[in-house]
Amino acid sequence: MAHNDYETVDAVLVGAGIMSATLAVLLKELDPTLKLEVIELMESGAIESSNPWNNAGTGHAGLCELNYTPPAADGSIDIKKSVTINTQFEESKQFWAYLVEKGTFGSPKSFITPVPHLSFVRGQEGIDFLKTRFKALTQHHAFSDMEYTEDRATMAKWMPLMLPGRDPNEPIAATRVMAGTDVNFGTLTKHLLDHLGTQPNAQVKCSQKVTDLERNEQGWRVSIKDLQNGGLRTVQARFVFLGAGGAALPLLQMSGIEEGKGYGGFPVSGQWLRCDNPEVVKQHEAKVYSQAEVGSPPMSVPHLDTRVVDGKKSLLFGPYAGFSTKFLRHGSLLDLPLSIRPNNIGPMLAVARDNFELTRYLIKEVMQSDEKRLKTLRGFYPLRKPRTGAWKQPASACRSSRKMPNTAASCSSAPNWSQPGMAPSPPCSAHRQARR
């Protein structure tokens, strides 16, 4: 196609991860006549955040994440956030089941596995909180099957890796929901993209880079470069969806829209310890979430997770914070410096001032030695010894872009964007949503 020839579509979705894949399939189900194109920078979809080793794979349903139910000043628990998240995840499962029933989707066993979700606390204050949380949640039908225990023998059955070697006098408690899941968002994304490829007027094109976004009366003119042959093309789209993870920020700035001002990058990555030793892995069949240390941000909530990737079980523990100026795992160290603008440098500098606890936590995490990281792990796995080489840090780490409105220097997760108006996209199980 010559550079000046325009292909016309209803929507261009940038990034072939779980967000774009889900939205594209939903749009085609709602209106099969729509003409869609998904554009991916890498050679295939689900390579960045949706890759199973770049996230914990928790099917977030509000069952075990204690930071979703923070205690109020009077000690009461507000369960609204957990209920909302639980509802969203149940709707996601219904959508996947619908696609499976249509017969053009992959087997659910390839991407979703039943794994109990547990919450684990230490100390009397933690026990009091967990007990109050349990009483509040079990009043709602979505959490009525939740179990609570302070009995060590019961916990030894629920999480046998975590009890041996623990101080017998330490107060501990746990809740369990058997209906939890582990989700391989990489395989799920590929199923969605494959399903999309069977639909008329729907294309997924990889090794394609968006080089320009220009707004016009018909919507958006999207300039695209083929990274394999260097060819250039232009697509005219009524709508553009930026589901490109950290790379959404430079694309948002490229669009020039007013709503994109005041957003900046925050150089934090999430890192995990991973264990593939079958002798260790077989002792833990759960996703166990605990509480963050006093003064630490919610993003630091530690958890020990069973992961099932391509039929093989592993364990992940984390997250640990890292430092990177890349917006994507396969990005450039210049991503952050090149994203600085006059309209976002102020909020970026104010992050350290307005988020002191987060800044202190990140500095402490980045400076941690391997032994200190393993000491944190031993809070979950007391018998873990330094001599065992079973735990390692994955070579790939999740990159996280942070949003900082001009009105307040705040930190949250990477936004995805749609157009017109560039309104925030709906929350997704795989990515937490940034809000203004």
Contacts in CASP RR format, 6 or more apart in sequence:
PFRMAT RR
TARGET T0000
AUTHOR 0000-0000-0000
METHOD contacts of the structure
MODEL  1
MAHNDYETVDAVLVGAGIMSATLAVLLKELDPTLKLEVIELMESGAIESS
NPWNNAGTGHAGLCELNYTPPAADGSIDIKKSVTINTQFEESKQFWAYLV
EKGTFGSPKSFITPVPHLSFVRGQEGIDFLKTRFKALTQHHAFSDMEYTE
DRATMAKWMPLMLPGRDPNEPIAATRVMAGTDVNFGTLTKHLLDHLGTQP
NAQVKCSQKVTDLERNEQGWRVSIKDLQNGGLRTVQARFVFLGAGGAALP
LLQMSGIEEGKGYGGFPVSGQWLRCDNPEVVKQHEAKVYSQAEVGSPPMS
VPHLDTRVVDGKKSLLFGPYAGFSTKFLRHGSLLDLPLSIRPNNIGPMLA
VARDNFELTRYLIKEVMQSDEKRLKTLRGFYPLRKPRTGAWKQPASACRS
SRKMPNTAASCSSAPNWSQPGMAPSPPCSAHRQARR
1 7 0 8 1.000
1 233 0 8 1.000
3 232 0 8 1.000
3 233 0 8 1.000
3 234 0 8 1.000
4 234 0 8 1.000
5 233 0 8 1.000
5 234 0 8 1.000
6 221 0 8 1.000
6 234 0 8 1.000
6 235 0 8 1.000
6 236 0 8 1.000
7 233 0 8 1.000
7 234 0 8 1.000
7 235 0 8 1.000
7 236 0 8 1.000
8 35 0 8 1.000
8 235 0 8 1.000
8 236 0 8 1.000
8 237 0 8 1.000
9 35 0 8 1.000
9 36 0 8 1.000
9 37 0 8 1.000
9 235 0 8 1.000
9 236 0 8 1.000
9 237 0 8 1.000
9 238 0 8 1.000
10 34 0 8 1.000
10 35 0 8 1.000
10 36 0 8 1.000
10 237 0 8 1.000
10 238 0 8 1.000
10 239 0 8 1.000
11 24 0 8 1.000
11 27 0 8 1.000
11 34 0 8 1.000
11 35 0 8 1.000
11 36 0 8 1.000
11 37 0 8 1.000
11 237 0 8 1.000
11 238 0 8 1.000
11 239 0 8 1.000
11 240 0 8 1.000
11 241 0 8 1.000
12 36 0 8 1.000
12 37 0 8 1.000
12 38 0 8 1.000
12 39 0 8 1.000
12 220 0 8 1.000
12 222 0 8 1.000
12 235 0 8 1.000
12 237 0 8 1.000
12 239 0 8 1.000
12 240 0 8 1.000
12 241 0 8 1.000
13 20 0 8 1.000
13 23 0 8 1.000
13 24 0 8 1.000
13 36 0 8 1.000
13 37 0 8 1.000
13 38 0 8 1.000
13 39 0 8 1.000
13 240 0 8 1.000
13 241 0 8 1.000
13 243 0 8 1.000
14 20 0 8 1.000
14 39 0 8 1.000
14 210 0 8 1.000
14 240 0 8 1.000
14 241 0 8 1.000
14 242 0 8 1.000
14 243 0 8 1.000
14 244 0 8 1.000
14 248 0 8 1.000
14 251 0 8 1.000
15 38 0 8 1.000
15 39 0 8 1.000
15 40 0 8 1.000
15 41 0 8 1.000
15 45 0 8 1.000
15 242 0 8 1.000
15 243 0 8 1.000
15 244 0 8 1.000
15 245 0 8 1.000
15 247 0 8 1.000
16 38 0 8 1.000
16 39 0 8 1.000
16 40 0 8 1.000
16 42 0 8 1.000
16 44 0 8 1.000
16 45 0 8 1.000
16 46 0 8 1.000
16 189 0 8 1.000
16 193 0 8 1.000
16 204 0 8 1.000
16 206 0 8 1.000
17 40 0 8 1.000
17 45 0 8 1.000
17 46 0 8 1.000
17 48 0 8 1.000
17 49 0 8 1.000
17 50 0 8 1.000
17 186 0 8 1.000
17 189 0 8 1.000
17 243 0 8 1.000
18 46 0 8 1.000
18 49 0 8 1.000
18 50 0 8 1.000
18 185 0 8 1.000
18 186 0 8 1.000
18 188 0 8 1.000
18 189 0 8 1.000
18 192 0 8 1.000
18 428 0 8 1.000
18 429 0 8 1.000
18 430 0 8 1.000
18 431 0 8 1.000
19 243 0 8 1.000
19 245 0 8 1.000
19 416 0 8 1.000
19 425 0 8 1.000
19 428 0 8 1.000
19 430 0 8 1.000
19 431 0 8 1.000
20 38 0 8 1.000
20 241 0 8 1.000
20 243 0 8 1.000
21 38 0 8 1.000
21 46 0 8 1.000
21 189 0 8 1.000
21 192 0 8 1.000
21 193 0 8 1.000
21 196 0 8 1.000
22 192 0 8 1.000
22 428 0 8 1.000
23 241 0 8 1.000
23 425 0 8 1.000
24 36 0 8 1.000
24 38 0 8 1.000
24 192 0 8 1.000
24 196 0 8 1.000
24 202 0 8 1.000
25 99 0 8 1.000
25 192 0 8 1.000
25 195 0 8 1.000
25 196 0 8 1.000
26 95 0 8 1.000
27 34 0 8 1.000
27 36 0 8 1.000
28 34 0 8 1.000
28 36 0 8 1.000
28 196 0 8 1.000
28 199 0 8 1.000
28 202 0 8 1.000
32 199 0 8 1.000
32 200 0 8 1.000
33 201 0 8 1.000
34 201 0 8 1.000
35 201 0 8 1.000
35 202 0 8 1.000
36 196 0 8 1.000
36 201 0 8 1.000
36 202 0 8 1.000
36 203 0 8 1.000
37 202 0 8 1.000
37 203 0 8 1.000
37 204 0 8 1.000
37 205 0 8 1.000
37 235 0 8 1.000
37 237 0 8 1.000
38 193 0 8 1.000
38 196 0 8 1.000
38 202 0 8 1.000
38 203 0 8 1.000
38 204 0 8 1.000
38 205 0 8 1.000
39 205 0 8 1.000
39 208 0 8 1.000
39 210 0 8 1.000
39 222 0 8 1.000
39 224 0 8 1.000
40 204 0 8 1.000
40 205 0 8 1.000
40 206 0 8 1.000
40 207 0 8 1.000
40 208 0 8 1.000
41 207 0 8 1.000
41 208 0 8 1.000
41 209 0 8 1.000
41 227 0 8 1.000
41 244 0 8 1.000
41 247 0 8 1.000
42 48 0 8 1.000
42 206 0 8 1.000
42 207 0 8 1.000
42 330 0 8 1.000
43 206 0 8 1.000
43 207 0 8 1.000
44 206 0 8 1.000
45 189 0 8 1.000
45 190 0 8 1.000
45 193 0 8 1.000
45 204 0 8 1.000
45 206 0 8 1.000
46 185 0 8 1.000
46 186 0 8 1.000
46 187 0 8 1.000
46 189 0 8 1.000
46 190 0 8 1.000
46 193 0 8 1.000
47 329 0 8 1.000
47 330 0 8 1.000
48 54 0 8 1.000
48 245 0 8 1.000
48 328 0 8 1.000
48 329 0 8 1.000
48 330 0 8 1.000
48 399 0 8 1.000
49 55 0 8 1.000
49 245 0 8 1.000
49 398 0 8 1.000
49 399 0 8 1.000
49 430 0 8 1.000
49 431 0 8 1.000
50 185 0 8 1.000
50 186 0 8 1.000
50 188 0 8 1.000
50 189 0 8 1.000
50 430 0 8 1.000
51 185 0 8 1.000
51 186 0 8 1.000
51 396 0 8 1.000
52 184 0 8 1.000
52 185 0 8 1.000
52 186 0 8 1.000
52 187 0 8 1.000
52 307 0 8 1.000
52 309 0 8 1.000
53 274 0 8 1.000
53 309 0 8 1.000
53 394 0 8 1.000
53 396 0 8 1.000
54 329 0 8 1.000
54 396 0 8 1.000
54 397 0 8 1.000
54 398 0 8 1.000
55 185 0 8 1.000
55 398 0 8 1.000
55 430 0 8 1.000
56 272 0 8 1.000
56 287 0 8 1.000
56 303 0 8 1.000
56 305 0 8 1.000
56 307 0 8 1.000
56 316 0 8 1.000
56 318 0 8 1.000
56 319 0 8 1.000
57 182 0 8 1.000
57 183 0 8 1.000
57 184 0 8 1.000
57 185 0 8 1.000
57 305 0 8 1.000
57 307 0 8 1.000
57 430 0 8 1.000
58 64 0 8 1.000
58 65 0 8 1.000
58 117 0 8 1.000
58 182 0 8 1.000
58 183 0 8 1.000
58 287 0 8 1.000
58 303 0 8 1.000
58 305 0 8 1.000
59 89 0 8 1.000
59 180 0 8 1.000
59 181 0 8 1.000
59 182 0 8 1.000
59 183 0 8 1.000
59 429 0 8 1.000
60 85 0 8 1.000
60 89 0 8 1.000
60 429 0 8 1.000
61 85 0 8 1.000
61 86 0 8 1.000
61 89 0 8 1.000
61 90 0 8 1.000
61 117 0 8 1.000
61 179 0 8 1.000
61 180 0 8 1.000
61 181 0 8 1.000
62 68 0 8 1.000
62 81 0 8 1.000
62 82 0 8 1.000
62 85 0 8 1.000
62 86 0 8 1.000
62 89 0 8 1.000
63 82 0 8 1.000
63 86 0 8 1.000
63 117 0 8 1.000
63 143 0 8 1.000
63 146 0 8 1.000
63 177 0 8 1.000
63 179 0 8 1.000
63 180 0 8 1.000
64 117 0 8 1.000
64 118 0 8 1.000
64 119 0 8 1.000
64 175 0 8 1.000
64 177 0 8 1.000
64 287 0 8 1.000
64 288 0 8 1.000
64 289 0 8 1.000
64 303 0 8 1.000
65 82 0 8 1.000
65 85 0 8 1.000
65 119 0 8 1.000
65 289 0 8 1.000
65 301 0 8 1.000
66 119 0 8 1.000
66 121 0 8 1.000
66 129 0 8 1.000
66 130 0 8 1.000
66 133 0 8 1.000
66 289 0 8 1.000
66 290 0 8 1.000
66 291 0 8 1.000
66 301 0 8 1.000
67 292 0 8 1.000
67 298 0 8 1.000
67 301 0 8 1.000
68 81 0 8 1.000
68 82 0 8 1.000
68 85 0 8 1.000
69 77 0 8 1.000
69 78 0 8 1.000
69 79 0 8 1.000
69 81 0 8 1.000
69 82 0 8 1.000
69 133 0 8 1.000
69 136 0 8 1.000
69 137 0 8 1.000
70 77 0 8 1.000
70 78 0 8 1.000
71 77 0 8 1.000
71 129 0 8 1.000
71 132 0 8 1.000
72 78 0 8 1.000
75 132 0 8 1.000
76 132 0 8 1.000
76 136 0 8 1.000
77 129 0 8 1.000
77 132 0 8 1.000
77 133 0 8 1.000
77 136 0 8 1.000
77 137 0 8 1.000
79 136 0 8 1.000
79 137 0 8 1.000
79 140 0 8 1.000
79 143 0 8 1.000
82 137 0 8 1.000
82 143 0 8 1.000
83 140 0 8 1.000
83 142 0 8 1.000
86 142 0 8 1.000
86 143 0 8 1.000
87 142 0 8 1.000
88 427 0 8 1.000
88 429 0 8 1.000
89 429 0 8 1.000
90 142 0 8 1.000
92 428 0 8 1.000
92 429 0 8 1.000
93 112 0 8 1.000
96 105 0 8 1.000
96 108 0 8 1.000
96 112 0 8 1.000
96 188 0 8 1.000
97 108 0 8 1.000
99 105 0 8 1.000
99 191 0 8 1.000
99 192 0 8 1.000
99 195 0 8 1.000
100 106 0 8 1.000
100 107 0 8 1.000
100 108 0 8 1.000
104 195 0 8 1.000
104 198 0 8 1.000
105 191 0 8 1.000
105 195 0 8 1.000
106 191 0 8 1.000
106 194 0 8 1.000
106 195 0 8 1.000
110 184 0 8 1.000
110 187 0 8 1.000
110 191 0 8 1.000
111 183 0 8 1.000
111 184 0 8 1.000
111 185 0 8 1.000
111 186 0 8 1.000
111 187 0 8 1.000
111 188 0 8 1.000
111 191 0 8 1.000
112 181 0 8 1.000
112 182 0 8 1.000
112 183 0 8 1.000
112 184 0 8 1.000
112 188 0 8 1.000
113 181 0 8 1.000
113 182 0 8 1.000
113 183 0 8 1.000
113 184 0 8 1.000
113 308 0 8 1.000
114 178 0 8 1.000
114 179 0 8 1.000
114 180 0 8 1.000
114 181 0 8 1.000
115 180 0 8 1.000
115 181 0 8 1.000
115 182 0 8 1.000
115 285 0 8 1.000
115 286 0 8 1.000
115 287 0 8 1.000
115 306 0 8 1.000
115 308 0 8 1.000
116 158 0 8 1.000
116 176 0 8 1.000
116 177 0 8 1.000
116 178 0 8 1.000
116 180 0 8 1.000
116 285 0 8 1.000
116 286 0 8 1.000
116 287 0 8 1.000
117 176 0 8 1.000
117 177 0 8 1.000
117 179 0 8 1.000
117 180 0 8 1.000
117 286 0 8 1.000
117 287 0 8 1.000
117 289 0 8 1.000
118 158 0 8 1.000
118 159 0 8 1.000
118 174 0 8 1.000
118 175 0 8 1.000
118 176 0 8 1.000
118 177 0 8 1.000
118 286 0 8 1.000
118 287 0 8 1.000
118 288 0 8 1.000
118 289 0 8 1.000
119 130 0 8 1.000
119 133 0 8 1.000
119 174 0 8 1.000
119 175 0 8 1.000
119 288 0 8 1.000
119 289 0 8 1.000
119 290 0 8 1.000
120 159 0 8 1.000
120 162 0 8 1.000
120 172 0 8 1.000
120 173 0 8 1.000
120 174 0 8 1.000
120 288 0 8 1.000
120 289 0 8 1.000
120 290 0 8 1.000
120 380 0 8 1.000
121 127 0 8 1.000
121 129 0 8 1.000
121 130 0 8 1.000
121 172 0 8 1.000
121 173 0 8 1.000
121 174 0 8 1.000
121 290 0 8 1.000
121 291 0 8 1.000
122 170 0 8 1.000
122 171 0 8 1.000
122 172 0 8 1.000
122 290 0 8 1.000
123 170 0 8 1.000
123 171 0 8 1.000
123 172 0 8 1.000
124 171 0 8 1.000
126 173 0 8 1.000
126 291 0 8 1.000
127 150 0 8 1.000
127 171 0 8 1.000
127 172 0 8 1.000
127 173 0 8 1.000
129 291 0 8 1.000
130 148 0 8 1.000
130 173 0 8 1.000
130 174 0 8 1.000
130 175 0 8 1.000
131 148 0 8 1.000
131 173 0 8 1.000
133 175 0 8 1.000
134 146 0 8 1.000
134 148 0 8 1.000
134 175 0 8 1.000
137 143 0 8 1.000
137 146 0 8 1.000
138 144 0 8 1.000
138 146 0 8 1.000
143 177 0 8 1.000
145 177 0 8 1.000
145 178 0 8 1.000
145 179 0 8 1.000
146 175 0 8 1.000
146 176 0 8 1.000
146 177 0 8 1.000
147 175 0 8 1.000
147 176 0 8 1.000
147 177 0 8 1.000
148 173 0 8 1.000
148 174 0 8 1.000
148 175 0 8 1.000
149 155 0 8 1.000
149 158 0 8 1.000
149 173 0 8 1.000
149 174 0 8 1.000
149 175 0 8 1.000
149 176 0 8 1.000
150 171 0 8 1.000
150 172 0 8 1.000
150 173 0 8 1.000
152 163 0 8 1.000
152 168 0 8 1.000
152 172 0 8 1.000
155 162 0 8 1.000
155 163 0 8 1.000
155 172 0 8 1.000
155 174 0 8 1.000
156 163 0 8 1.000
156 164 0 8 1.000
158 174 0 8 1.000
158 176 0 8 1.000
158 286 0 8 1.000
159 174 0 8 1.000
159 284 0 8 1.000
159 286 0 8 1.000
159 288 0 8 1.000
160 283 0 8 1.000
160 284 0 8 1.000
161 280 0 8 1.000
161 283 0 8 1.000
161 284 0 8 1.000
161 304 0 8 1.000
161 380 0 8 1.000
161 381 0 8 1.000
162 284 0 8 1.000
162 288 0 8 1.000
162 304 0 8 1.000
162 380 0 8 1.000
162 381 0 8 1.000
162 382 0 8 1.000
164 382 0 8 1.000
164 383 0 8 1.000
165 382 0 8 1.000
165 383 0 8 1.000
166 172 0 8 1.000
166 382 0 8 1.000
174 288 0 8 1.000
176 286 0 8 1.000
180 287 0 8 1.000
182 287 0 8 1.000
182 305 0 8 1.000
182 306 0 8 1.000
182 307 0 8 1.000
182 308 0 8 1.000
183 429 0 8 1.000
183 430 0 8 1.000
184 308 0 8 1.000
184 309 0 8 1.000
184 310 0 8 1.000
185 429 0 8 1.000
185 430 0 8 1.000
187 310 0 8 1.000
193 204 0 8 1.000
196 202 0 8 1.000
196 204 0 8 1.000
197 203 0 8 1.000
197 204 0 8 1.000
207 226 0 8 1.000
207 227 0 8 1.000
207 228 0 8 1.000
208 224 0 8 1.000
208 225 0 8 1.000
208 226 0 8 1.000
208 227 0 8 1.000
209 224 0 8 1.000
209 225 0 8 1.000
209 227 0 8 1.000
210 222 0 8 1.000
210 223 0 8 1.000
210 224 0 8 1.000
210 251 0 8 1.000
210 254 0 8 1.000
211 223 0 8 1.000
211 224 0 8 1.000
211 225 0 8 1.000
211 232 0 8 1.000
212 221 0 8 1.000
212 222 0 8 1.000
212 223 0 8 1.000
212 254 0 8 1.000
213 220 0 8 1.000
213 221 0 8 1.000
213 222 0 8 1.000
213 223 0 8 1.000
213 240 0 8 1.000
213 251 0 8 1.000
213 254 0 8 1.000
213 255 0 8 1.000
213 256 0 8 1.000
214 220 0 8 1.000
214 221 0 8 1.000
214 222 0 8 1.000
214 223 0 8 1.000
215 221 0 8 1.000
215 255 0 8 1.000
215 256 0 8 1.000
215 257 0 8 1.000
216 236 0 8 1.000
218 236 0 8 1.000
218 238 0 8 1.000
219 236 0 8 1.000
219 237 0 8 1.000
219 238 0 8 1.000
219 239 0 8 1.000
219 419 0 8 1.000
219 420 0 8 1.000
220 236 0 8 1.000
220 237 0 8 1.000
220 238 0 8 1.000
220 239 0 8 1.000
220 240 0 8 1.000
220 255 0 8 1.000
220 419 0 8 1.000
221 234 0 8 1.000
221 235 0 8 1.000
221 236 0 8 1.000
221 237 0 8 1.000
222 234 0 8 1.000
222 235 0 8 1.000
222 236 0 8 1.000
222 237 0 8 1.000
222 240 0 8 1.000
223 232 0 8 1.000
223 233 0 8 1.000
223 234 0 8 1.000
224 232 0 8 1.000
224 233 0 8 1.000
224 234 0 8 1.000
224 235 0 8 1.000
225 231 0 8 1.000
225 232 0 8 1.000
226 232 0 8 1.000
226 233 0 8 1.000
239 418 0 8 1.000
239 419 0 8 1.000
239 420 0 8 1.000
240 255 0 8 1.000
240 418 0 8 1.000
240 419 0 8 1.000
241 416 0 8 1.000
241 417 0 8 1.000
241 418 0 8 1.000
241 419 0 8 1.000
241 425 0 8 1.000
242 248 0 8 1.000
242 251 0 8 1.000
242 252 0 8 1.000
242 416 0 8 1.000
242 417 0 8 1.000
242 418 0 8 1.000
243 416 0 8 1.000
243 417 0 8 1.000
243 425 0 8 1.000
244 251 0 8 1.000
244 416 0 8 1.000
245 327 0 8 1.000
245 328 0 8 1.000
245 401 0 8 1.000
245 414 0 8 1.000
245 416 0 8 1.000
245 431 0 8 1.000
246 327 0 8 1.000
246 328 0 8 1.000
246 399 0 8 1.000
246 400 0 8 1.000
246 401 0 8 1.000
246 414 0 8 1.000
247 327 0 8 1.000
247 328 0 8 1.000
247 331 0 8 1.000
248 401 0 8 1.000
248 414 0 8 1.000
248 415 0 8 1.000
248 416 0 8 1.000
248 417 0 8 1.000
249 263 0 8 1.000
249 264 0 8 1.000
249 265 0 8 1.000
249 327 0 8 1.000
249 339 0 8 1.000
249 401 0 8 1.000
249 414 0 8 1.000
250 327 0 8 1.000
250 335 0 8 1.000
250 338 0 8 1.000
250 339 0 8 1.000
252 260 0 8 1.000
252 263 0 8 1.000
252 417 0 8 1.000
252 422 0 8 1.000
253 260 0 8 1.000
253 263 0 8 1.000
253 339 0 8 1.000
253 341 0 8 1.000
255 419 0 8 1.000
255 422 0 8 1.000
257 419 0 8 1.000
257 421 0 8 1.000
257 422 0 8 1.000
259 421 0 8 1.000
259 422 0 8 1.000
260 422 0 8 1.000
261 341 0 8 1.000
261 343 0 8 1.000
261 344 0 8 1.000
261 406 0 8 1.000
262 341 0 8 1.000
262 343 0 8 1.000
262 344 0 8 1.000
262 347 0 8 1.000
262 404 0 8 1.000
262 405 0 8 1.000
262 406 0 8 1.000
263 344 0 8 1.000
263 403 0 8 1.000
263 404 0 8 1.000
263 405 0 8 1.000
263 415 0 8 1.000
264 339 0 8 1.000
264 340 0 8 1.000
264 344 0 8 1.000
264 347 0 8 1.000
264 348 0 8 1.000
264 401 0 8 1.000
264 402 0 8 1.000
264 403 0 8 1.000
264 404 0 8 1.000
265 327 0 8 1.000
265 336 0 8 1.000
265 339 0 8 1.000
265 344 0 8 1.000
265 348 0 8 1.000
265 401 0 8 1.000
265 402 0 8 1.000
265 404 0 8 1.000
266 348 0 8 1.000
266 351 0 8 1.000
266 400 0 8 1.000
266 401 0 8 1.000
266 402 0 8 1.000
266 404 0 8 1.000
266 411 0 8 1.000
267 323 0 8 1.000
267 324 0 8 1.000
267 325 0 8 1.000
267 336 0 8 1.000
268 321 0 8 1.000
268 322 0 8 1.000
268 323 0 8 1.000
268 324 0 8 1.000
268 362 0 8 1.000
268 400 0 8 1.000
268 402 0 8 1.000
269 321 0 8 1.000
269 322 0 8 1.000
269 323 0 8 1.000
269 324 0 8 1.000
269 397 0 8 1.000
269 398 0 8 1.000
269 399 0 8 1.000
269 400 0 8 1.000
270 319 0 8 1.000
270 320 0 8 1.000
270 321 0 8 1.000
270 322 0 8 1.000
270 397 0 8 1.000
270 398 0 8 1.000
270 400 0 8 1.000
271 318 0 8 1.000
271 319 0 8 1.000
271 320 0 8 1.000
271 321 0 8 1.000
271 322 0 8 1.000
271 393 0 8 1.000
271 394 0 8 1.000
271 397 0 8 1.000
271 398 0 8 1.000
272 316 0 8 1.000
272 317 0 8 1.000
272 318 0 8 1.000
272 319 0 8 1.000
272 320 0 8 1.000
272 393 0 8 1.000
272 394 0 8 1.000
272 397 0 8 1.000
273 316 0 8 1.000
273 317 0 8 1.000
273 318 0 8 1.000
273 320 0 8 1.000
273 373 0 8 1.000
273 374 0 8 1.000
273 377 0 8 1.000
273 391 0 8 1.000
273 392 0 8 1.000
273 393 0 8 1.000
274 314 0 8 1.000
274 315 0 8 1.000
274 316 0 8 1.000
274 317 0 8 1.000
274 391 0 8 1.000
274 392 0 8 1.000
274 393 0 8 1.000
274 394 0 8 1.000
275 281 0 8 1.000
275 314 0 8 1.000
275 315 0 8 1.000
275 316 0 8 1.000
275 317 0 8 1.000
275 390 0 8 1.000
275 391 0 8 1.000
275 392 0 8 1.000
276 312 0 8 1.000
276 314 0 8 1.000
276 390 0 8 1.000
277 388 0 8 1.000
277 389 0 8 1.000
277 390 0 8 1.000
278 313 0 8 1.000
280 315 0 8 1.000
280 388 0 8 1.000
280 390 0 8 1.000
281 306 0 8 1.000
281 313 0 8 1.000
281 314 0 8 1.000
281 315 0 8 1.000
282 313 0 8 1.000
284 304 0 8 1.000
284 306 0 8 1.000
284 315 0 8 1.000
285 306 0 8 1.000
286 304 0 8 1.000
286 306 0 8 1.000
287 303 0 8 1.000
287 304 0 8 1.000
287 305 0 8 1.000
287 306 0 8 1.000
288 303 0 8 1.000
288 304 0 8 1.000
288 305 0 8 1.000
288 380 0 8 1.000
289 301 0 8 1.000
289 302 0 8 1.000
289 303 0 8 1.000
290 301 0 8 1.000
290 302 0 8 1.000
290 303 0 8 1.000
290 380 0 8 1.000
291 301 0 8 1.000
292 298 0 8 1.000
292 300 0 8 1.000
292 301 0 8 1.000
292 302 0 8 1.000
293 300 0 8 1.000
295 357 0 8 1.000
295 361 0 8 1.000
296 357 0 8 1.000
296 361 0 8 1.000
297 355 0 8 1.000
297 357 0 8 1.000
297 358 0 8 1.000
297 361 0 8 1.000
297 411 0 8 1.000
299 319 0 8 1.000
299 321 0 8 1.000
299 358 0 8 1.000
300 319 0 8 1.000
300 321 0 8 1.000
300 361 0 8 1.000
300 365 0 8 1.000
302 317 0 8 1.000
302 318 0 8 1.000
302 319 0 8 1.000
302 376 0 8 1.000
302 380 0 8 1.000
303 317 0 8 1.000
303 318 0 8 1.000
304 315 0 8 1.000
304 316 0 8 1.000
304 317 0 8 1.000
304 318 0 8 1.000
304 380 0 8 1.000
304 381 0 8 1.000
305 315 0 8 1.000
305 316 0 8 1.000
305 317 0 8 1.000
306 313 0 8 1.000
306 314 0 8 1.000
306 315 0 8 1.000
307 313 0 8 1.000
307 314 0 8 1.000
307 315 0 8 1.000
307 316 0 8 1.000
317 377 0 8 1.000
317 380 0 8 1.000
317 381 0 8 1.000
317 391 0 8 1.000
318 376 0 8 1.000
319 398 0 8 1.000
320 365 0 8 1.000
320 368 0 8 1.000
320 373 0 8 1.000
320 376 0 8 1.000
321 361 0 8 1.000
321 362 0 8 1.000
321 365 0 8 1.000
321 366 0 8 1.000
322 362 0 8 1.000
322 365 0 8 1.000
322 366 0 8 1.000
322 397 0 8 1.000
323 362 0 8 1.000
323 366 0 8 1.000
324 333 0 8 1.000
324 397 0 8 1.000
324 399 0 8 1.000
325 333 0 8 1.000
325 334 0 8 1.000
325 335 0 8 1.000
325 336 0 8 1.000
325 337 0 8 1.000
326 332 0 8 1.000
326 333 0 8 1.000
326 335 0 8 1.000
326 336 0 8 1.000
326 399 0 8 1.000
327 335 0 8 1.000
327 336 0 8 1.000
327 339 0 8 1.000
327 399 0 8 1.000
327 401 0 8 1.000
328 335 0 8 1.000
328 399 0 8 1.000
329 396 0 8 1.000
329 397 0 8 1.000
329 398 0 8 1.000
329 399 0 8 1.000
331 399 0 8 1.000
340 348 0 8 1.000
343 406 0 8 1.000
344 404 0 8 1.000
346 409 0 8 1.000
347 404 0 8 1.000
347 405 0 8 1.000
347 406 0 8 1.000
347 409 0 8 1.000
348 404 0 8 1.000
348 409 0 8 1.000
350 404 0 8 1.000
350 409 0 8 1.000
351 358 0 8 1.000
351 359 0 8 1.000
351 402 0 8 1.000
351 404 0 8 1.000
351 409 0 8 1.000
351 411 0 8 1.000
352 359 0 8 1.000
353 409 0 8 1.000
354 408 0 8 1.000
354 409 0 8 1.000
354 410 0 8 1.000
355 409 0 8 1.000
355 410 0 8 1.000
355 411 0 8 1.000
358 411 0 8 1.000
371 386 0 8 1.000
374 384 0 8 1.000
374 386 0 8 1.000
374 391 0 8 1.000
377 384 0 8 1.000
377 391 0 8 1.000
378 384 0 8 1.000
384 391 0 8 1.000
400 413 0 8 1.000
400 414 0 8 1.000
401 413 0 8 1.000
401 414 0 8 1.000
401 415 0 8 1.000
402 411 0 8 1.000
402 412 0 8 1.000
402 413 0 8 1.000
402 414 0 8 1.000
402 434 0 8 1.000
403 410 0 8 1.000
403 411 0 8 1.000
403 412 0 8 1.000
403 413 0 8 1.000
403 414 0 8 1.000
403 415 0 8 1.000
403 434 0 8 1.000
403 436 0 8 1.000
404 410 0 8 1.000
404 411 0 8 1.000
405 436 0 8 1.000
412 432 0 8 1.000
412 434 0 8 1.000
412 435 0 8 1.000
413 431 0 8 1.000
413 432 0 8 1.000
413 433 0 8 1.000
413 434 0 8 1.000
414 431 0 8 1.000
414 434 0 8 1.000
415 424 0 8 1.000
415 425 0 8 1.000
415 433 0 8 1.000
415 434 0 8 1.000
416 424 0 8 1.000
416 425 0 8 1.000
416 431 0 8 1.000
416 433 0 8 1.000
417 423 0 8 1.000
417 424 0 8 1.000
417 425 0 8 1.000
418 424 0 8 1.000
418 425 0 8 1.000
424 433 0 8 1.000
424 434 0 8 1.000
424 435 0 8 1.000
424 436 0 8 1.000
425 433 0 8 1.000
426 433 0 8 1.000
427 433 0 8 1.000
END
